[in-house]
Amino acid sequence: GTETVAVTEAAGNWDPAAEVDRATAILLGVGQGIGSFLILFAIVWLPILVGIGVILVIGYAIARRLGLRRGGIPPIDPLGPIAPPAPSPEG
């Protein structure tokens, strides 16, 4: 019947070699895109990020040397204030 004709037409239009070529072209395109991104990252973004990192490390070193802490609040002693010992009744 008509189903046999449709299956034969669909099978006749399928070309495995063309599919392999198309898949290979897509794979190469993805690889080229990744390569382009890595080149762009290495030339543009890596130096910028390294520069920002150097500035942050220098700023952190200066802040530590000046004794600054994050938030500007002194640390809290978890034990609280310690009272002096009570005088003994003998003395």
Secondary structure, DSSP 8 states (H G I E B T S, - for coil): -HHHHHHHHHHHH--HHHHHHHHHHHHHHHHHHHHHHHHHIIIIIHHHHHHHHHHHHHHHHHHHHHT--GGG-----TT---------TT-
